[in-house]
Structures are given as structure tokens and as C-alpha cells.
Amino acid sequence: MRSEFLISLLLISGKGLAQTSVDLINQDQVTSIEKTLSANDMEGRQVFTPGIEKAAAFIIKEFESAGLVPLEGYDSYRQNFAMVKTKLTDAGGKLDGVALDAGQIIPFTALPELSITQDDHYEKVFVKKGDNFRDVIFKYLDEDKNFIILVDTSFSMIFARLANFHIPKFEGSGNRIFLLTSTDPGVFEIHVKQETTKRPLTNIVGVLPGKSLKNEYVIFSAHYDHLGIGKPDEKGDSIYNGANDDASGTTAVIMLAKYFKNLHNNQRSLIFVAFTAEEIGEFGSAYFSRKLDPEKIVAMFNIEMIGTESKWGENSAYITGFNKTDMGTILGRNLEKTKFRFYPDPYPEQNLFDRSDNASLAKRGVPAHTISTSKMDSEPHYHKQSDEIQTLDINNMTRIIQSIAISAGTIISGKDTPQRVKP
């Protein structure tokens, strides 16, 4: 059965892809990488711990072995950045001479102190009565520019809750100041003070430069962080190994890097990235998305929890946001003669398209989707200490990685270009 599957993959893989068998993505290597990433000595790969640093070092070694090069502008595979935690201590100002109280000002800035007037280069945005508050404010929370967002007083109740939103703040990012007001001030002055704490984080990024289309990018990604060490369960196990979530996806990214490097015929440039801090708010992918021109990114394959069978059984996975672009259709067409099938996300009520590392780039128009098999309504080991390698179907996981490789072939070659995500 396995041989038939591999042969059928090769038959439809195209002239270039047929030069190298997908047997290069083999079960032994998948097992070895997965076993290392989910081992007890990785201590659950929680951010800000020695465990995640050990995982980062291992991924770097694998990227080096695959022959990847650093992302342009970097001298290593490490994309280091600082997440900034803030606590507001003082806020005030005037709008057309009328004093503001602190409850009318909510800043989203990484700066410890900020003072602005109408003469500063801040773009004004209005959230008017009757607008969809969430749609407007989330759009500007995700922008890395300087904004004054004037929110109508009809939104006063939800405005107060805005201060508790868990939004990434990065050193050097844009400043967004929300003001609750019923007027459009011609003259204003605003000052903000807050306590700030910087926490270092690291994405691991490697690139396989393209040939004829080297300035067009296809991304393969997964997050390598997990939950770390917690209270012992009933078996005395305190380590959240995260074998499925998301050592399985990180294993896939490493295997795909080795496969496409060996293939040596990618016309578009390929970016392989292991994101940090997904579990605490997708900080890694949020930062990464701000450092690339989204117009140059043709597609993003984000891989999240592929270690267990999907609800359809073996040789299947689902794609989040399937109907937002034609990327799923392209992937399916490339796999028509195989036993493998991609399906639309069967859990739309869980809004998975906006809950994983594809979201930051999808918001910028990139056809960025997450591939998964996780049964979100009945996954017994999700976010538990029992998420260990022995609970995974490595054979099926290997076939999924092989299928991702083959399904991406016409996008990597430049033959197919998926539709953009509409705002």
C-alpha cells in the first residue's frame, strides 16, 4: 500500500519533481526529528526557558544540515526580537482645550513614555456610531504604523475592555492611541507613561533561494514552542511534551527543507520558519509578518498538529480558510491521482483560520493557510502532558508531509499562483 502511494505521487509530480523520490521524506527521519523535539529534555519548549533554547539550537542544526541560508538582512538563522509587556501608569491630555481623563485613552505602544500633538505624523482613524467596532479596531491594531483612533462614545462599554486585549507589542513597532470622544479635535495633546518589560524571543528562519523567480516566496512554517512544565498529572508527569502540538509541524518543516534542497529545482524562493510564542498569542508570526513585503509572498503552508489521523482517517488532512482562496483547489489538483485528500476545515465554529500562525499574513492578503489533522472536538491529548510521541501515527504523518511536498509542486515551480485573501 505504501509503495503504491509513493508511485502514484511520483506519477503526477511533474517533470522536475520526479527527479527525486518522496522516499527522501522517510519514516525513520521523521521519527528521529519528532522524537528529539518532543523529548523530556526539551522540557516542553516553553518560551523564556532553557528548553526552548535547546529546541532552537536543534532546529538551527537541522537547517544548516539542509543547506539553507539566512533570511535577507540577517547573518544567522535567528530572527531575534523583543516582546514588550506594558503596564499603564499615567495618561492624559486635551482635545481642543478640553481635558481628557485617563479612561478615555488606551495606548498600544512599546514605548515607556509618549507625548504627541496634532503636529506629529499620526494618521487619524474614526470608529463612528454604527460601525463594526471589532472589524475596525483589529485592522489598526495589526498595522505597524502610527495611528490616532477616535472611537465614538457610543462604544464606551466595549472601549473599556480594549485595554485587556492581548495584542503583540514589539520594540520599534508603531504606536496606536485609542481615544474615546464624540468630536474630531483640530488641536490635541496626549501623553502616556507606562512600565515596560522586554522579553527576548527568537524565530528560526532559513531560505532556499529560487532560480527564475527568486523574488517570489513560498513559506513553510510551524511553531516550535509549547507549554513547558506544569503540575503533575495523575501519572506524575509534569512535562507538556507537545509531540503533536507542534513538534509534528516543526518536523514537517525540517523534512520539507531537506526535500526541496535535494530536489534543487525550486523556481520560487522557499522560506522555512519555526515560529516562537504561538502558545502565548502568536507573537512570533506577528513579528515575522512585519518584516516581509506581503506582495512578494505567493503562498504560506502553515503546519499545525499533523501527528494524529483526521476525522476522515488516514491519507487526509484539512485546510483552514479553504474557501478564502483557491490554494486548496490547487493542492487537491496536484494530488488527484493519489489516495491523499485535503478537505475544508470541519470546525468553522472554532475560527481556526484566525487562531494560528497563518493569520498575520492572511490579514495582509497572503494566501496563508494552516494544514492540520487535529480533531478539535475530540483530541484526547491536546494541551495535556500525554501529548507524547507514542500517541502519534508516524506512518500517516510521514505520508502527510510527502503529500504537502507534492501538492506544493506547481506553486513552487511558478506554474500556479493562488488567489489573494480578500480583506
C-alpha positions as CSV (number, residue, x, y, z in Angstrom):
1,M,0.0,0.0,0.0
2,R,2.8,2.4,0.9
3,S,4.7,1.7,-2.4
4,E,1.5,2.3,-4.4
5,F,1.1,5.6,-2.6
6,L,4.6,6.7,-3.4
7,I,4.5,5.6,-7.0
8,S,1.2,7.5,-7.6
9,L,2.7,10.6,-6.1
10,L,5.7,10.4,-8.4
11,L,3.5,9.8,-11.5
12,I,1.7,13.2,-11.0
13,S,4.6,15.1,-9.6
14,G,5.7,16.7,-12.8
15,K,9.0,16.7,-14.8
16,G,11.0,18.4,-12.0
17,L,9.6,16.6,-9.0
18,A,10.0,13.2,-10.5
19,Q,13.8,13.6,-10.4
20,T,13.8,12.9,-6.6
21,S,11.6,10.4,-4.9
22,V,9.5,11.5,-2.0
23,D,11.0,8.5,-0.2
24,L,13.6,11.1,0.9
25,I,10.8,12.1,3.4
26,N,11.0,8.8,5.2
27,Q,9.6,7.5,8.4
28,D,12.9,6.9,10.1
29,Q,14.0,10.6,9.7
30,V,10.5,11.8,10.7
31,T,10.7,9.7,13.8
32,S,14.2,10.8,14.7
33,I,13.3,14.6,14.5
34,E,10.0,14.2,16.2
35,K,11.5,12.2,19.0
36,T,14.2,14.8,19.6
37,L,11.8,17.8,19.6
38,S,9.3,16.1,22.0
39,A,11.8,14.5,24.3
40,N,11.6,15.2,28.1
41,D,15.0,17.1,28.0
42,M,13.3,19.8,25.8
43,E,11.2,20.5,29.0
44,G,8.1,21.3,27.0
45,R,9.8,24.1,24.9
46,Q,8.1,26.9,26.8
47,V,9.1,30.4,25.8
48,F,11.8,32.1,28.0
49,T,13.1,28.8,29.3
50,P,16.3,26.7,28.6
51,G,14.1,24.1,26.9
52,I,13.1,26.3,24.0
53,E,16.7,27.4,23.6
54,K,17.7,23.8,23.3
55,A,14.9,23.3,20.7
56,A,16.1,26.4,18.8
57,A,19.7,25.1,18.7
58,F,18.5,21.7,17.3
59,I,16.4,23.4,14.5
60,I,19.3,25.6,13.6
61,K,21.5,22.5,13.3
62,E,18.9,20.9,11.0
63,F,18.6,24.0,8.8
64,E,22.4,24.0,8.5
65,S,22.3,20.4,7.5
66,A,19.7,21.1,4.9
67,G,21.9,23.8,3.4
68,L,19.5,26.7,3.9
69,V,20.8,30.3,4.0
70,P,19.6,33.1,6.5
71,L,16.8,35.4,5.6
72,E,18.0,38.5,3.7
73,G,19.2,41.1,6.2
74,Y,20.2,38.6,8.8
75,D,23.6,36.9,9.5
76,S,22.2,33.8,11.1
77,Y,19.0,31.7,11.2
78,R,17.9,33.5,14.4
79,Q,15.3,36.3,14.0
80,N,15.7,37.8,17.4
81,F,13.2,40.4,18.7
82,A,11.8,41.7,21.9
83,M,8.2,41.3,23.1
84,V,7.3,44.2,25.3
85,K,4.9,43.8,28.2
86,T,3.4,47.1,29.4
87,K,1.6,48.5,32.4
88,L,-0.1,51.9,32.0
89,T,0.9,54.3,34.9
90,D,-0.3,57.6,33.6
91,A,-2.3,59.0,30.7
92,G,-3.9,62.4,30.0
93,G,-4.1,65.3,27.6
94,K,-6.5,67.7,25.9
95,L,-8.8,67.7,22.9
96,D,-9.5,71.3,21.6
97,G,-8.6,72.5,25.1
98,V,-10.9,70.1,26.9
99,A,-9.1,67.8,29.4
100,L,-9.1,64.1,28.9
101,D,-9.3,61.7,31.7
102,A,-7.3,58.5,31.8
103,G,-10.2,56.3,30.9
104,Q,-10.5,58.0,27.5
105,I,-7.0,56.9,26.5
106,I,-5.9,53.4,25.7
107,P,-2.4,53.2,24.2
108,F,-0.9,50.3,22.2
109,T,2.8,51.2,22.2
110,A,6.0,49.6,23.4
111,L,7.4,52.9,24.4
112,P,7.8,53.8,28.2
113,E,6.8,57.4,27.5
114,L,5.0,59.1,24.6
115,S,3.8,62.6,24.0
116,I,2.1,63.7,20.8
117,T,0.2,66.7,19.3
118,Q,-1.6,67.4,16.1
119,D,1.8,68.4,14.6
120,D,3.1,64.8,14.8
121,H,2.7,62.4,11.9
122,Y,-0.1,60.3,13.2
123,E,-2.9,59.2,10.8
124,K,-6.4,59.8,12.2
125,V,-8.9,56.9,12.0
126,F,-12.6,57.2,13.1
127,V,-14.8,54.5,14.6
128,K,-18.2,56.0,14.1
129,K,-21.5,55.1,15.7
130,G,-22.9,52.1,13.8
131,D,-19.5,50.8,12.6
132,N,-18.4,47.3,13.4
133,F,-16.1,48.1,16.3
134,R,-14.1,44.9,16.2
135,D,-13.5,44.9,12.4
136,V,-12.2,48.5,12.5
137,I,-10.0,48.3,15.6
138,F,-8.4,44.9,14.9
139,K,-7.4,46.2,11.5
140,Y,-5.4,49.0,13.0
141,L,-4.1,47.0,16.0
142,D,-2.4,44.8,13.4
143,E,-0.9,47.7,11.5
144,D,2.7,48.6,12.2
145,K,2.2,52.4,11.8
146,N,1.3,55.4,13.9
147,F,-2.4,56.0,14.4
148,I,-4.8,58.1,16.5
149,I,-8.0,56.1,16.5
150,L,-11.0,58.2,17.6
151,V,-13.7,56.0,19.0
152,D,-17.3,57.3,19.3
153,T,-18.7,57.4,22.8
154,S,-21.5,55.0,21.8
155,F,-18.8,52.3,22.2
156,S,-17.8,53.3,25.7
157,M,-18.5,49.9,27.3
158,I,-16.5,47.8,24.8
159,F,-13.8,50.6,24.7
160,A,-13.1,49.9,28.4
161,R,-12.4,46.3,27.6
162,L,-10.0,47.2,24.9
163,A,-7.3,47.7,27.5
164,N,-7.3,43.9,28.2
165,F,-6.8,42.8,24.6
166,H,-3.8,40.6,24.2
167,I,-2.1,42.3,21.3
168,P,1.6,41.8,20.4
169,K,3.8,44.8,21.2
170,F,7.3,44.9,19.8
171,E,10.3,47.1,20.3
172,G,10.4,49.6,17.4
173,S,6.8,48.9,16.2
174,G,4.2,51.5,15.5
175,N,2.2,53.4,18.1
176,R,-1.6,53.2,18.2
177,I,-3.5,55.5,20.5
178,F,-7.3,55.0,21.0
179,L,-9.3,58.0,22.3
180,L,-12.9,57.8,23.4
181,T,-14.5,61.0,22.1
182,S,-17.6,62.3,20.2
183,T,-15.6,65.1,18.4
184,D,-12.9,65.3,15.8
185,P,-10.3,67.5,17.5
186,G,-8.3,70.0,15.5
187,V,-5.9,70.6,18.3
188,F,-4.8,68.0,20.8
189,E,-2.1,66.9,23.1
190,I,-1.7,63.5,24.6
191,H,0.8,62.0,27.0
192,V,1.3,58.4,28.1
193,K,3.6,56.8,30.7
194,Q,3.9,53.1,31.3
195,E,6.1,50.5,32.9
196,T,7.7,48.3,30.2
197,T,9.4,44.9,30.4
198,K,11.3,43.4,27.4
199,R,11.3,39.7,26.9
200,P,13.6,38.2,24.2
201,L,12.2,35.8,21.6
202,T,13.6,34.0,18.6
203,N,12.1,32.7,15.3
204,I,14.3,30.3,13.4
205,V,14.3,31.2,9.6
206,G,16.1,29.6,6.7
207,V,15.8,30.2,3.0
208,L,16.2,28.2,-0.2
209,P,16.8,30.8,-2.9
210,G,14.8,30.4,-6.1
211,K,16.0,30.3,-9.6
212,S,14.0,32.2,-12.2
213,L,11.5,33.7,-9.6
214,K,13.8,34.3,-6.6
215,N,11.9,37.4,-5.5
216,E,8.7,35.5,-5.1
217,Y,8.3,33.5,-1.8
218,V,6.6,30.4,-0.6
219,I,6.6,29.9,3.1
220,F,6.5,26.6,5.1
221,S,6.0,27.2,8.8
222,A,5.2,25.7,12.2
223,H,5.6,26.9,15.8
224,Y,8.2,25.2,17.9
225,D,7.1,26.5,21.3
226,H,4.8,24.6,23.7
227,L,3.5,24.8,27.3
228,G,6.6,23.7,29.3
229,I,6.4,22.1,32.7
230,G,3.3,22.3,35.0
231,K,1.6,20.5,37.8
232,P,2.0,16.6,37.7
233,D,-1.0,14.8,36.2
234,E,-2.4,11.6,37.8
235,K,0.6,9.6,36.5
236,G,3.1,12.1,37.9
237,D,4.0,13.5,34.5
238,S,4.6,17.3,34.7
239,I,6.1,17.8,31.2
240,Y,3.9,19.0,28.3
241,N,6.0,17.4,25.5
242,G,3.9,18.8,22.7
243,A,4.6,16.0,20.3
244,N,1.6,16.8,18.2
245,D,1.4,20.4,19.1
246,D,3.5,21.3,17.4
247,A,6.7,19.2,17.2
248,S,4.8,17.4,14.4
249,G,4.6,20.6,12.3
250,T,8.2,21.6,13.0
251,T,9.3,18.1,12.0
252,A,7.4,18.6,8.7
253,V,9.1,22.0,8.1
254,I,12.6,20.4,8.6
255,M,11.8,17.5,6.4
256,L,10.4,19.7,3.6
257,A,13.5,21.9,3.8
258,K,15.7,18.8,3.2
259,Y,13.5,17.5,0.5
260,F,13.4,20.7,-1.6
261,K,17.1,21.3,-1.1
262,N,17.8,17.9,-2.5
263,L,15.3,18.5,-5.3
264,H,17.2,21.6,-6.3
265,N,14.7,23.0,-8.8
266,N,12.5,25.5,-7.0
267,Q,11.9,28.4,-9.2
268,R,10.4,30.5,-6.4
269,S,12.4,31.1,-3.2
270,L,11.3,29.0,-0.2
271,I,11.3,30.2,3.4
272,F,11.2,27.7,6.2
273,V,10.4,29.1,9.6
274,A,9.9,27.8,13.1
275,F,7.8,30.4,15.0
276,T,8.1,31.1,18.7
277,A,5.4,32.2,21.1
278,E,2.4,30.8,19.3
279,E,1.0,29.5,22.6
280,I,1.0,32.9,24.2
281,G,-0.5,34.9,21.4
282,E,1.2,34.2,18.1
283,F,3.9,36.7,18.8
284,G,6.5,35.0,16.5
285,S,4.4,35.0,13.4
286,A,3.1,38.5,14.1
287,Y,6.7,39.9,14.2
288,F,7.8,37.8,11.2
289,S,4.9,39.1,9.1
290,R,6.0,42.7,9.7
291,K,9.4,42.1,8.2
292,L,8.4,40.9,4.8
293,D,6.7,42.5,1.8
294,P,3.4,40.6,1.7
295,E,3.0,41.3,-2.0
296,K,6.1,39.1,-2.6
297,I,4.7,36.1,-0.7
298,V,2.8,33.8,-3.1
299,A,1.7,31.2,-0.5
300,M,2.1,30.1,3.1
301,F,1.8,26.5,4.2
302,N,1.5,26.6,8.0
303,I,1.5,23.1,9.5
304,E,-0.1,22.6,12.8
305,M,-0.7,19.2,14.6
306,I,-0.5,16.5,11.9
307,G,0.5,13.6,14.1
308,T,-2.9,12.0,14.5
309,E,-5.5,10.9,12.0
310,S,-8.1,13.4,10.8
311,K,-11.8,12.7,11.2
312,W,-11.6,11.1,7.7
313,G,-8.9,8.7,8.7
314,E,-5.6,8.1,7.0
315,N,-4.3,9.9,4.0
316,S,-6.3,13.1,4.7
317,A,-5.9,16.5,6.3
318,Y,-7.9,19.7,6.3
319,I,-7.0,23.3,5.3
320,T,-8.3,26.2,7.3
321,G,-9.9,29.0,5.3
322,F,-10.3,26.7,2.4
323,N,-12.9,28.9,0.6
324,K,-10.9,32.1,1.1
325,T,-8.6,31.4,-1.8
326,D,-8.1,28.7,-4.5
327,M,-5.0,27.3,-2.9
328,G,-6.7,24.2,-1.5
329,T,-8.1,23.5,-5.0
330,I,-4.6,23.8,-6.5
331,L,-3.2,21.4,-3.8
332,G,-6.0,18.9,-4.4
333,R,-5.5,19.0,-8.2
334,N,-1.8,18.1,-7.7
335,L,-2.9,15.1,-5.7
336,E,-5.8,13.8,-7.8
337,K,-4.2,10.5,-8.7
338,T,-3.1,9.7,-5.2
339,K,-5.1,8.4,-2.2
340,F,-4.5,11.6,-0.3
341,R,-7.2,14.2,0.1
342,F,-7.3,17.7,1.5
343,Y,-10.7,18.8,2.9
344,P,-12.1,22.1,4.1
345,D,-11.8,22.8,7.8
346,P,-14.6,20.8,9.5
347,Y,-14.6,23.1,12.6
348,P,-15.6,26.5,11.3
349,E,-17.2,27.4,14.6
350,Q,-13.7,27.4,16.2
351,N,-12.4,30.0,13.8
352,L,-9.1,28.2,13.3
353,F,-8.1,30.3,10.3
354,D,-7.7,33.3,12.6
355,R,-6.2,31.3,15.5
356,S,-2.9,30.0,14.1
357,D,0.4,31.4,12.7
358,N,-1.1,31.8,9.2
359,A,-3.4,34.6,10.4
360,S,-0.9,37.5,10.5
361,L,0.0,37.1,6.8
362,A,-3.6,36.3,5.8
363,K,-4.7,39.6,7.1
364,R,-2.2,41.2,4.7
365,G,-3.7,39.4,1.7
366,V,-1.3,36.4,1.5
367,P,-2.9,33.1,0.7
368,A,-1.8,31.7,4.0
369,H,-3.5,28.6,5.3
370,T,-2.9,26.1,8.1
371,I,-2.8,22.3,7.3
372,S,-3.9,20.1,10.2
373,T,-5.4,16.8,11.1
374,S,-6.3,17.6,14.7
375,K,-9.8,16.6,15.7
376,M,-10.6,19.8,17.6
377,D,-13.8,18.4,19.0
378,S,-12.3,15.2,20.4
379,E,-8.4,15.3,20.5
380,P,-7.7,13.5,23.8
381,H,-4.1,14.7,24.3
382,Y,-4.5,18.3,23.2
383,H,-2.7,20.6,25.7
384,K,-2.1,17.7,28.1
385,Q,1.1,16.0,29.4
386,S,0.0,12.9,27.5
387,D,0.8,14.6,24.1
388,E,3.8,12.4,23.6
389,I,5.4,10.6,20.6
390,Q,3.8,7.2,21.3
391,T,0.4,8.8,20.7
392,L,1.3,9.7,17.1
393,D,0.8,7.8,13.9
394,I,4.2,8.4,12.4
395,N,3.5,6.4,9.3
396,N,0.5,8.6,8.5
397,M,2.3,11.7,9.5
398,T,5.1,10.8,7.0
399,R,2.6,10.5,4.2
400,I,1.1,13.8,5.1
401,I,4.5,15.5,4.8
402,Q,5.1,13.7,1.5
403,S,1.7,14.9,0.2
404,I,2.4,18.5,1.2
405,A,5.6,18.4,-0.7
406,I,3.9,17.1,-3.9
407,S,0.9,19.3,-3.6
408,A,3.1,22.4,-3.4
409,G,4.9,21.5,-6.6
410,T,3.1,23.7,-9.1
411,I,3.2,26.7,-6.7
412,I,6.9,26.3,-6.1
413,S,7.6,25.9,-9.9
414,G,5.7,29.1,-10.7
415,K,3.0,27.3,-12.7
416,D,0.3,28.1,-10.2
417,T,-0.3,31.3,-8.2
418,P,-3.1,31.1,-5.6
419,Q,-5.6,33.9,-5.3
420,R,-5.0,36.5,-2.6
421,V,-7.1,36.7,0.6
422,K,-9.7,39.4,0.4
423,P,-9.6,41.9,3.3
